[in-house]
């Protein structure tokens, strides 16, 4: 039986994406964080017998992946790609309903699309999920954000930076290869 684990590729993409975000190269970071966010299919090391060491490594990889998905969604929001952020986060909070950072991102994506009804519905869903999963109310950051959205606080306005079109492959006119 052959097992292929691209842990190094995941960690490299996550590290590079984070470095590019830190350098304010959001467009450059997007493909790296996207690959890191999509790298996980199931529980890490789930088909391998685990002792304490591998179990701890699997827990670390899971935590890194959860963070990678949230960072990718945050990046999409910063880039103004609210629809894609909503798609990523809807799926994510369905599987990980106790992740307040993901709920925050989903609220922002809905708000920036002008969908106040979805903001209200999302906050209610977050509140219900956090109560069911953890027995707690949403934290202060999520609650303050929600109330700011209901007031349509102008500080929530975002510019929408666009990634410049990446040049495609250069084409050379056919005539340049022909001798005259």
N, C-alpha and C positions, 0 to 999 in steps of 0.2 A: 504494500500500500504506500503510495506516494502522497505526502502532505506538502502543500505549498503554502507558505506564510510569507507575505510581503510586509512584515513589520517594519523593516528598514525603509522601504519605499513610503509607507504611511508616515513614519516619523520624519523622514526627509521632507516630504511634501508639507507636513504641518509646520515644521521648523522654518522652511523657506517661505511659506505663506505668511507666517507671523513676522518674519524679518521684513518682508516687503510691506506689510501693513505698518509696521513700526517706522519704516522709511517713507511712509505716505504714498507708496506705489500701489494703490488699491486695485487698479486694473491688472497690474502684474501679479498681484496676490491671488486673484480670483481662480485661475486654473489650479493652482496648488491647493488652496483650501477646498475647492470642489472635489478634487481627487481624494484628499484626506477624508472629507465628509462621506464620500461614497465608498471608501475602502472597506468598511465593515459590513460583513454579511453574516449575521448571527453572532453568537457569543465567541469572543476570542479563545482559541485553544480548546474549544468545546469537545472535540473528538479525541483529545489526548488525555491519557490518565494523568491526574495532577496531584502532586504533593503540595506542601506549603509554598514552595518557591514558585512553581508554575501557576498556582492559584493566585498568588499575590501579583504575578506578572499579568495575568489575565484581567485582574481587577484594575491595574494601572492602565492597561490598554483600553479597557472599557471607559474609564474616566477620561482618558485622552480623546477617545472618539466622540464621546458626548460633548465635550468642549469644542472639538473640531466642527461638529455640526452647528453648534450655536455660534461659533466664530464665523463660519461661512454664511449663515443667515444674517448676522450683523453686517457683514461685508456687503451682501446683496442689498440690504437696506441703505447703507451708505452710498452705494452705487445707483440707487434709485430703481432697482429691479424688484419692486414690491411684490409683484405677482409671483415671481419665482420664490421669493422669501416666504410668502404665504404658503405656497405648496410644500416647500421643505418643512416648514414649521408645523403645519397641520398634521402631516404624517408623523413628525417627531413627537409632538405633545400627545398624540394618540397612543404612542408606545411608551412615552416617558412623561406622564402627567404631573410629576412632582418637580419638574425643572422650571423654576420661576424665570430664569433668564430666557428660556424659549418662549414662555408666555409673554414676556416683555417685548421680545422681538415680533411676535405675532400681533400684539397690540399696535406697535409702531407701523408695521407693514399695512395693517388695515387702515389706520389713521391717515397715513400718507397717501393712501389711495382714495381718501375722502369717504370711507365707508364707516360712518359713525355707528350705524346699527351693528356692524360686525365687531366694532370695538366693544360695545356694550355686551354683546353675546359672548365674545371671547373672554372678557373679564369675568363674567358670570361662570363660564366654563372653568376658568382658572381657579376661581374661588371654590367651586364645588369639588374640583379635582384635588386641590390642596387639602381641603377638609377631609375628603374620603381617604386620600393616600397617607397624609401625615397628621391629620387632626388639627391643622393650623389655618389661620386666615392668611391671605397674601401679605407679604412683607411690606414695609413702609415704601420702598422704592416703587414697587408695582402699583400700590394704591395711590401714591402721589402722581405717578405718570397717568394713571387712569383719570383722576380728577382733573389734571391739567388738560387732558384731551376733551373732557366734557365741557370745560370752559373755553376750549379752542385757544389755548395759550399760544400767543404768537412766537414764543421761544421754541416751540416745537417745529416750526417751519424748517424745511430743509431745502438746500439747493440740490439739484440732481446732477452730480458730476457724471459726465459721459466718458466712457472709455473710447479713446480714439480708435478708429478702424485700423486693425492690423493690416499691413500691406499683404496682399496675396502673393503667390509666386509671380515672379517677373515673367512677362511673355516677351519674346523677341519676334518681331515681324518675320514672316516666312521669307520675304525677299532678302533679308540680311544674310541668309545662308546660301542664296543662289549667286553664282558668279555671272556677271553680265558680260 
